[in-house]
């Protein structure tokens, strides 16, 4: 189901890409200090502690957390366990910009998953919007010179990010199905806590595999602690809250186009960290990506 986009909905769907861009950069910066699966477990464990007092209604008898455990367990697996673990694993061998660029294929995956598994129709304007949006991402990738695309090389991390993007597509469509769950919209913290609770269990299982395969050592420091707080509160709680509400209002297909803002924000943040000013091609990419969003949501 697709609804007309409002300014408030657009803002809700723009906040996550900004925070996720920061998440990609932070994940890359701490890759040598914290292993990827362990990083994901620590991140969501902190988020769980923050959510407990906010969403304590989820722990009350009759909340549906146990009765509907299959629903929330699947949301936790796809949105918390798989997507984020695969993203941090991808950042071990790929750069933040490349990882977010690979994730920019989300509109295409969203259309395919919706059509094949949720019987969602694919409209021509959605395809046109996807093309415009992906061209905007390519502009960032080649820095305004399309001849540079011939030199593009994919690494193992890019494959992990493709799998993460497919997982997120399923998560978003399943999230759309929860629109009419009683009490969900009235208590967002409880609904998110249910997902995160099961997601932490999945993340713990993945971390257990990581610990069994190789010895895990965490190089603790104040920057690492600050990074964990950021990824737990910003890209996790705030971004998931905004994304969930935005997707329920606009639909997962439209929401997917906003994800394509992530590589643009990542490039801008990377430039800021390197002391470089934004370039003209960033503005061109922004116009193309926003144009894709407008065409799809018109």
C-alpha positions in Angstrom: 0.0 0.0 0.0 1.3 3.5 -0.9 0.2 6.8 0.5 0.8 10.4 -0.5 3.9 11.7 1.2 3.7 14.7 3.5 6.5 17.0 4.8 6.4 15.3 8.2 6.7 11.8 6.6 9.5 13.0 4.4 11.4 14.3 7.4 10.8 11.0 9.3 12.3 9.1 6.3 15.3 11.5 6.0 16.5 11.3 9.5 17.5 7.5 9.3 19.8 8.0 6.3 21.7 10.8 8.1 22.2 8.6 11.2 22.9 5.5 9.2 25.6 7.4 7.3 27.3 8.1 10.6 26.8 4.5 11.6 28.8 3.3 8.5 31.6 5.7 9.3 31.8 4.7 13.0 31.6 1.0 12.1 34.6 1.4 9.9 36.5 3.4 12.5 36.2 0.8 15.2 36.6 -2.3 13.0 40.0 -3.1 14.5 38.8 -2.5 18.1 35.5 -4.5 18.1 34.7 -7.6 15.9 31.6 -7.1 13.7 29.1 -9.5 15.4 30.2 -8.5 18.9 29.8 -4.8 17.9 26.3 -5.5 16.8 25.5 -7.4 20.0 26.9 -4.6 22.2 25.1 -2.0 20.2 21.7 -3.5 20.6 22.2 -4.6 24.2 22.7 -0.9 25.1 19.7 0.0 23.0 17.7 -2.6 24.9 18.7 -1.1 28.2 17.6 2.4 27.0 14.3 1.1 25.7 13.4 -0.9 28.8 12.0 2.1 30.8 10.4 3.6 27.7 8.7 0.5 26.4 8.0 -1.4 29.7 4.4 -2.0 28.5 5.9 -4.8 26.3 6.8 -6.7 29.4 3.4 -6.7 30.8 1.1 -9.7 30.7 -1.0 -9.7 27.6 1.3 -7.4 25.6 1.6 -10.0 22.8 5.4 -10.3 23.0 5.2 -14.0 23.8 1.9 -14.8 22.1 3.2 -13.3 18.8 6.8 -14.4 19.2 7.1 -15.6 15.6 6.2 -12.1 14.3 8.6 -10.2 16.6 11.3 -12.8 16.3 11.3 -12.5 12.5 11.4 -8.7 12.7 14.2 -8.9 15.2 16.2 -11.4 13.1 15.9 -9.3 9.9 16.1 -5.8 11.2 18.4 -6.2 14.2 20.3 -9.4 13.9 21.1 -10.0 10.2 21.1 -6.5 8.6 23.3 -4.8 11.2 25.7 -7.8 11.6 26.2 -8.1 7.9 26.7 -4.4 7.6 29.5 -4.4 10.2 31.0 -7.5 8.6 30.9 -5.7 5.2 32.8 -2.7 6.8 35.7 -5.0 7.6 36.7 -5.1 4.0 34.8 -2.3 2.3 34.7 1.5 2.8 31.6 3.3 4.3 30.9 5.0 0.9 31.0 1.7 -1.0 28.9 -0.1 1.6 26.2 2.6 1.5 26.4 2.7 -2.3 25.8 -1.1 -2.5 22.8 -0.6 -0.2 21.4 2.0 -2.6 20.1 -1.0 -4.6 17.4 -1.2 -2.0 14.6 0.3 -4.2 15.1 -2.5 -6.7 15.2 -5.2 -4.1 12.2 -3.7 -2.4 10.2 -3.8 -5.7 11.3 -7.4 -6.3 10.6 -8.7 -2.8 7.2 -6.8 -2.7 6.2 -8.3 -6.1 7.4 -11.9 -5.5 6.5 -12.4 -1.9 3.9 -9.8 -1.0 2.0 -9.5 -4.3 2.6 -5.8 -4.5 2.1 -4.2 -7.9 5.1 -2.6 -9.6 4.2 0.7 -11.3 6.1 2.4 -14.1 6.7 5.5 -12.1 8.3 3.4 -9.3 10.7 1.9 -11.9 11.4 5.4 -13.3 12.0 6.7 -9.7 14.4 3.8 -9.1 16.4 4.6 -12.2 16.7 8.3 -11.3 17.7 7.6 -7.7 20.3 5.0 -8.7 21.8 7.4 -11.3 22.2 9.9 -8.5 24.1 7.3 -6.4 26.3 6.6 -9.4 27.1 10.3 -9.7 28.5 10.1 -6.1 30.3 6.9 -6.9 32.2 8.2 -9.9 32.6 11.8 -8.5 30.8 13.3 -11.4 32.9 11.4 -14.0 31.1 8.3 -15.4 34.4 7.1 -17.0 35.5 6.1 -13.5 32.8 3.4 -13.2 35.0 1.2 -15.4 37.5 1.0 -12.5 34.9 -0.1 -10.0 35.8 -3.3 -8.2 33.6 -5.2 -5.7 35.0 -6.9 -2.6 33.7 -9.5 -0.2 32.2 -6.7 2.0 30.0 -5.6 -1.0 28.5 -9.1 -1.2 27.7 -9.1 2.5 26.0 -5.7 2.0 23.8 -7.1 -0.8 22.6 -9.8 1.6 22.0 -7.2 4.3 20.0 -5.1 1.8 17.8 -8.1 0.9 17.2 -8.8 4.6 16.2 -5.2 5.1 13.7 -5.4 2.2 11.9 -8.3 3.9 12.0 -6.5 7.2 10.4 -3.4 5.7 7.6 -5.3 4.0 6.9 -7.3 7.2 6.9 -4.0 9.1 4.2 -2.8 6.8 2.1 -5.8 7.7 2.1 -4.7 11.3 0.3 -1.4 10.6 -3.0 -2.7 12.2 -1.4 -4.6 15.2 -3.4 -3.4 18.3 -1.5 -0.8 20.4 1.5 -0.7 18.1 1.1 2.9 16.9 0.2 4.1 20.3 3.3 2.8 22.0 6.2 2.8 19.6 8.8 2.1 22.3 7.0 -1.1 23.3 6.8 -2.2 19.7 10.5 -1.5 19.1 11.4 -3.1 22.4 9.7 -6.3 21.3 11.8 -6.4 18.1 15.1 -5.5 19.9 14.5 -8.1 22.6 14.4 -10.9 20.1 17.0 -9.2 18.0 19.5 -9.3 20.9 18.9 -13.0 21.2 19.7 -13.5 17.5 22.7 -11.1 17.7 24.0 -13.2 20.7 23.7 -16.4 18.7 25.7 -14.8 15.8 28.3 -13.5 18.3 28.6 -17.0 19.8 29.5 -18.3 16.4 32.1 -15.5 16.0 33.6 -16.3 19.5 33.7 -20.0 18.7 35.5 -19.5 15.3 38.1 -17.0 16.6 39.2 -15.5 19.8 37.4 -12.2 20.5 39.3 -9.3 22.0 37.9 -5.8 22.5 40.3 -2.9 22.6 38.4 -0.7 25.0 38.9 3.1 25.0 36.8 6.2 25.5 36.4 6.7 21.7 35.1 3.1 21.4 32.7 3.7 24.3 31.4 6.9 22.7 31.0 5.0 19.4 28.9 2.3 21.0 26.7 5.0 22.6 26.2 6.7 19.3 25.3 3.6 17.3 23.0 2.4 20.1 21.0 5.6 20.4 21.2 7.3 17.1 21.2 4.8 14.2 19.4 2.2 16.4 16.6 3.7 18.5 16.0 7.1 16.8 16.5 5.9 13.3 14.4 2.7 13.8 11.6 4.8 15.4 11.6 7.3 12.5 11.9 4.5 9.8 9.1 2.4 11.3 6.7 5.3 11.4 7.7 6.6 8.0 7.3 3.2 6.4 3.9 2.7 7.9 2.8 6.1 6.5 4.3 6.0 3.1 4.9 2.3 2.4 8.2 0.3 2.1 8.7 1.1 -1.6 8.7 4.8 -1.2 10.7 4.5 2.0 13.4 2.6 0.1 14.1 5.6 -2.1 15.1 7.7 1.0 17.7 5.0 1.8 19.5 6.3 -1.3 20.3 9.5 0.5 22.6 7.5 2.8 25.6 7.3 0.4 25.3 11.1 -0.2 25.3 11.8 3.5 28.2 9.3 3.9 30.2 11.1 1.2 29.5 14.5 2.9 30.5 13.2 6.4 33.6 11.5 5.0 34.5 14.8 3.3 34.0 16.6 6.5 36.3 14.2 8.4 38.9 14.6 5.7 38.6 18.4 5.7 37.3 18.5 2.1 34.5 20.7 0.9 31.4 19.2 -0.8 31.5 19.3 -4.6 29.1 20.2 -7.3 28.4 16.6 -8.1 27.0 16.1 -4.6 24.3 18.7 -5.4 23.6 17.0 -8.7 23.3 13.6 -7.0 21.0 15.1 -4.3 18.7 16.4 -7.0 18.6 13.1 -8.9 17.9 11.1 -5.7 15.2 13.5 -4.5 13.8 13.5 -8.1 13.5 9.7 -7.9 11.7 10.0 -4.6 9.3 12.6 -6.0 8.5 10.5 -9.1 7.9 7.4 -7.1 5.7 9.0 -4.5 3.8 11.3 -6.8 
